[in-house]
């Protein structure tokens, strides 16, 4: 029982620490980071350049913003805060991917072919997995 109580206490402390951290970091920085992560994953569907050694996708165009935000958070609040914000962004990105996937499988009666849009919005799972592994 002591093990579970110890784990619960650590989890509670971590949740309180994350809540305080979210209030301390400027909301504009967190918002820009989360939005840039979501945009990077959407833009990753577009290939800009590719050869046998390297591939550059559309996410490259906005990646500077996410790295700038993470660097600012790391400098002023430390790497632990940066990791917590990365987990927050990953969670929001996961929820966005779920919403986009659900929207992509809903049939439309508008008489317009939404196949390509559905492929872009519904096909972000492998990008989410790759970016999550890279971030964490």
C-alpha positions, 0 to 999 in steps of 0.5 A: 500500500505504501508504494501506491500512496507514494506514487499517488503523492508524486503524481499529485505533486507533479500535477500541482507543479504543472498547473503552476508552470502553466500559469507562470509561462507567458500564454503567448509563448505556449499558444505559439508553440502548440499552434506551431506543432499542430501546423507542422504536422498538417504541413508535413503532408506537403513535400518541398524537396526530396532526394535519396539522402534528405526529405524536407516537408512543409513543416520545415517552414514553421519549425523555427517557431516551435524551436524558438518557443522551446528555447525560450522556455528552456532558458527561462524555466528550465528543461523540465518545464520545456518537457512538460509543455512538449507533453501538453502540445503533444496532447493537444495535437493528439486531440486535434488529430482525433477531431480531424480524423472524425471529421474526415470520415463523416460523409458529406452530402454537399455534392463536392468531392472532399477526398483529398481534404479527407486524406490530408486531415485524416492521414496525420497519424503517422506524422503525429507518431513521428513528431511525438517520438522526436519531441520526447 
